[in-house]
Amino acid sequence: MNNLAQKIAAFTNSKWMRILTNGFMSVAAVSICGSIFQLVKSIPIGPYQDFLAASGIGNLLSIPIAVCSDLMALYVVISMGYTVGKEFGQKNPFAPAIVALGTFFVLTPTTATVYSADYTQSMVASGVLSTGVLGARGIFLAIICGLLGSRLYIFFIEKDLKFKLPDSVPDNVAGMFEMMLPGGLTFLVFLAIRYLISLTPYGTAQTLIYTILQTPLMSIGGGLIGALAFVTIEKLLWCFGVHGGMVCYSALAPIMSAAMAANASAYAAGTAVPYPEWAWSTMLMDFPVLPLCIAMLIVCKSEQYKALSKISIPTSIFNISEPQVFGIPVIMNPIIDIPFILLQPVNMLLTLLVTKLGIVHQAVGASVTNVMPTLIGFAFVNAHWTGFVWAAVLIVLNVIVFIPFVKAIDNKALEAEKAAETAEAE
């Protein structure tokens, strides 16, 4: 087990996985900004929603949501390029980020289909960028350009392929000229790539990547399988002492980000979300935390677990699992690990079932942080009171499942405490 944990830790801490993880974490600020407007727009109160629609404020709130989701590829490529620059020790990591952004645009088509105001006529216009290739559809290409474009630029820098100016030239001016040759060479490479792709049936890099990479990955990982794997393996790894959230995020960040961006775009446009599983995954990821704490409050008689349940209830409300993971502990504890892991896919499948049957309103695509209190978070995910009710039902079901397992570990702790008291008395 230790060997497995070491291998997983080595994988997570490898340079390129750090770049991917930190790159997406840096984009989180944009996602959070968009989420704030999503939350304001999705408050599940009927008169409030009527007011947003009648006043036009709802349409205004959709603008920052669209800016954050429909341009996500641009944020990703800059973030990846900047992170690569930092990891490879560049004094000015912003330079490879800008070059990476340039390579993305080199590969981006500048023609798009435009429509008349009544959508009765259409034409292909040149000198136009389609937001379709700058949002979720372009995220995978943005990752490639962010990683490859910036690394290629740094490679040319390392080979000393740059204009050298006298020491008397100010650093800011010298830095500008030093960028020219490695940046130009990087653009030439990507220009050649664009030309070669234009000779294929795909025509553009966006179409190529989306067809052969993003579509297959999203069809598998972007649906139920990927979401189930995310919420289940995340808890499984925690049971072995590995930060499951970090590992799963590192591995599935491209798929997760693309799914969330597509959901956010659908939400801004008022259409059905394409990836409802991922819409629910944020709140379901740490869902067992609160039910486990409630079960401990109900049944525990040992001083150890009574104290732990009281201490962890405030953090459990916000889905923070560390007090229980390390306090029970959940790590390497097969009794409590069984429900801790298996409730994850059960909660996901039950949630999808009740939404499919129409008992609970469908997710609307609003991005919700996983530290939001569970009952409120569920209501925001589907912008409906049924989300609140369903969260309460799931909590009750999970508490019922946890109780016999919590009793088992509590009885052991109680026996140990009594034995310790007897030993002290003797």
N, C-alpha and C positions, 0 to 999 in steps of 0.2 A: 504493500500500500504506500509506503514511504517513497519507493522508487517511482510509482505512478504519480504521486503528488509532485515529486521533483521534476518529472518530465513535463507535466502540465505547467508547472511554474516556469520552467525553462522556455516552453513554447510561448507563454504569455509575455515573458520578459525579453524575448528576442527583439532585435532592433526593429525589424519591419512590422512586427505585431504591435510594438510600442508606437510606431509611427501611425499605423492604422487607428489604434485605440485613441491616442492623443489627438490625432487629426479630427476624428469624429467628436471627441469630447469638446474640442475647440468650437465646433459648429453648434454645440448645444446652446450657446447664448442666443443664436438666431432662432433656434427651435423654441426656446423658452419665450422669446419675444412674441413669436407667432402664437404660442400657446396661451399667452395672457389674453390676447384679443379673441382667440377661440373660446376661452372660458367665459369671457364677458358676453360674447355673442350666444353662447349655448346654455346660459342659465335656464333651467327647465321650469320656468314660470309662465303660464299662458298669457296673462296680460302684458308681461314684459316683452315676450316674443311678438305680440301684436303691435306693441309700441315701436319696436325696432323695425318691423316691416312697414308700418304706416308712416313713420318719420323719415325713413331712408337711412337711419343710422346703421341698420343692419348691413346695408350695402357698403357703407363707409368702413365698417369693421372688417369686411371681407377683403379690403385692399391690403392692409398689412399682412393678413393671413396668406394672401396670394403672393405677396412679395417674398415672404419667408419660404413658401413651399415651391412656387413656380420658378424660383431662381436658385434652388438649393444646390444644383450642380456647380454654380459659380463659387458659392461659399465653400463647398467641399474641395474643389481644386486648389483654391488659395490656401485653405487650411492645411491640406496635405503637403503642398509645396513648402509652406513655412515650417511645418514639423520636420520634413526631410532636411531642410537647411539647418535647423537646430541640432538634429541628431548627428549630422555629418560635420558639425563644428564650424559652420559658416559664421563669420563675424556679423554679416548682415543677412539673416535668414529671409528677410522680406524680398531680396533679389531673386532667389530661386522660386519664391511663391509667385512673383509677377511673371517670370519666364514661363512657369507652369500654366498660368492663366492664358498667356499668349499662345502656348502650344494647343490649348483647348480650343481657342478661337481659330487657330490655323486649320484644325480638323472640323470645325463647325460650318455647315453649309450656310450661305448667305442668300438663299432663296427660300421663299415660303409661299404657300397658297393663301391669298387674301380674298375676303368676301365683301360684297356690298352690304350696306346697312340692313337690308331686308333679306340677306343671304340667298338672293335669287341668282346672283352672278358671282363668278369666281375667276381668278387669274393667278398665274405664278409670277410673283414680283421678285426682282433681284435687289440686293442690298438690304434685305430684311432678315432679322433673326427671329425664329419661332421660339416662343417661350416653351413649347413642347420639348425641345431638346435641351433646355436649360434647367428643367425641373427633375422630377423623378426619373424620367426616361434617360436623362444624360448623366446620372450619378455614377454609373459604372465607368463610363468613359472619363468622367472627371477624376475618379480615383486613379485610373491608369495614367492620365496626363499629370496629375499632381505628383505621383510617385516617379514615373519615368522621365517626365520633362524636367523636373527639378534635379533629379539625380544625374541626368545627362549634362545639364548645365554645370553642376558641381564637378563632374568628371572632366569637362573641358577646363574648368578653373584649376583643378588639381594638376592637369597636364601643362599648366602655365601658358595656356593659349589665350593671351590677353595683351592688350596694348599697355606698354610700360611707359609711364610718364615720369618726368623729373621729380625729385623729392620736394621741389619748391611749389609744385601744383597742390592746391588744397585737397584734402582727403575726399570731400564730397564730389569735387569735380573729377578727381582721378578715379574714384569708384564708378562714376557714370561711364567713363570711357573704358574701364576695365570690363564692364558688363557687355560691351558691344559685341566683341568677337565671340565669346562663349555663348552669349544669347543668340546671336545671329546663326551660329553653327547649329544650335539646338533647333531653331526655327526651320533651318534647311532640312534637317533630318525629318521633322514632322511634315514639312511640305512634301518631301518625297513619299512619306507614308500616305499622305492624302492622295497624291497622284496614283500610287499603286492601288489604293482602295477604289479609286474612281474607275479603274479598269475592270473591277469585279462587278457581278450582278447587284451587289449591295449598294454601290454608288458612294455612300458616305460612311465615315467611321461610326457615327451614331447608329445608323441602321445595322452595320456589321456587328457592333458590340451588343446592341439590343437584341438582335436576332440569335446570335450564336452563344451569347453568354448570359445576358440579363434575363431574357425571357425564359430559358430553361431553368435557371436558378430560381427565379421568382415563382415559376409554376410549381416547383417543389418546396423550396424554403419559404416562399412568400405566402403559402397557404397554411392549411391546418398542420401539416407535418412539421414545418419550420417553427410555427408558434408553439406547438406541443413540445417539440424538442427544446426550445428555449426555456419555457417555464419549468420543465421537468428536469433537464440536465443541470440547470442552474442550482436547484435544490440538491440534486444527487451529489454534485461536486462539493457543496458546502458540508455534506455529511462526511466527507473525507478530509475536511480542513482546508479545502481550496476555495478561494473567492469565486464562487460560481457565476455571479453576475458579471464580473470582469472578464472571465474566460469566455462565456457565451457571447458577451457583447463584442469581444475582440473577433470571434469567429464569424458572427452573424451580422456585424455592423453594416456591411454594404446592403444586405437583404433587408434588414430591419429599417435602415434609413430610407431606402427606396420605397418600402411599403408605407412607412409613416408619411413620407412626402406625398405619395399618391393619394393617401387617405385625406391629408390636409387639403390637397388641391380639389378633391371631390367635395369636401366640406365647404370650401370657399365657393365652389360652383353650385352647391345645393343638390348634388347628385349622390347616388348610393356609393358607399365606400367599396373599393375593389378588394380590400384585405381586412375584413371585419375581425379575423382572428388576431391580427396584430393590434387592432384598435383596442381590444380587451386585454391584451397581454401585459400592458404596463401595470394595470391594477391587479391582475391575477398573479403577477410574478411573485409578490411577497404576501399574497392573500392569507396563507395559513398562520401568519405571525399573530394576528389579533385573536383568532379562535383558539390557538394554543394557549395564549395567555389567559383567556377567559376560562378555559377548561381547568387550568391550574388554580385560578381563583376559586373555582367551584369545589374541587375535590381534594386539593392538596392539604395534608395535615402536618407534614414535616416542616420544621422551622426553615430549612433550607429553601424549599420550593414556595412556601408561603411568602417569605421575604422576597424571593426573586420575582414572583408574580406581581407583587405590589410595586416593586421597583420598575418592572418592564412594561406595565400597563400604559404609561404615558408614551413611551417610544413605540409600543405596538400599535397605538392608534394611528401613528404616522408610518406604519409598515416598516419600521426599523427592526431588523431581526437579530442584530449582534448580541444584545443582552441574553436572549434565549439560546442562540447558537453556541455561545461560549459559557453561559451560566448553567444550563441544564446538565451537561452540554449536549447539543444535538450531534456534534462531531463524534463519529465512531460509536454511536449509541443506537444499536439496531432496533430497540423497542420503539423509540420515538421516531426513528428514521422512516419506518414503514409508512405511517400516515403523512409524515412531513413531505415525502416524495410523491406517494401515490395520489394524494389529494389534488396535486397540481393538474394532471391531465383530466381528472374527474371534474374539477371545477371548470376547466376550459370547455370540455364537451357538454356539460350541463348548461353552461351559459349560451353556447352556440345553439343548443337544442331549443331552449325556451325562446330565443330570439327568432329561430327558424319557424317555430310554431306560432309566433306572434304574441306570445304571453308577455314578453319583455320587448320594449322598443329596440329597434336595430341601432347599432353604433353609428354615430354621425361623422366620425373621423376627427373629432377634436383631440388634440394632443394633451394628455394629462400626465403630470408628474407622479411617480409612484410613491412619493412621500405625502400625497394628499390623503386625508382620512378616507377610509374605505367607502363608507356610505355616500359621502359627498362625491368621491372620485367616480364611482359607478354612475351616479346621476349625471355627471358631466360627460362621461364617455358616450352616453346615448341621448343626452339633453332631454331627459324625461324622468318623471317620478318613478317609473317602473324600475329604473336602474337602482335607485335607493332601496326600494322594496326587495329587489332580487339580491342585492348585497346582504341585506339583513337575513334573508332566507338562507343564503349560502353560509353565513356566519353560524347560524343555528345548526345547520347540517354538519359543518366542520367541527363545531364544539362537541356534538354528539359522537362523532367518529373519534375525536381525540381523547375523550374521557376515559375509556378503558385503558388506553396506553399510558395516559398520565397517571392513572391509579397505580399501574404496575411499577413505574419508576418511583412514585411517591412512597409506595409500600416498602421498597428497598431502602430508600433514604430514611424512612421512619425507623426501620429495623436497625439501620446503622447508627442513628442517633440514640436509640434506646440502649444499644450495646455500648456506645461510648459513655452514656450516663452511668450504666452499671459498672463499667470499668473504673470510672472516676470514684464511685461510691466505695468500691472495694479498696 
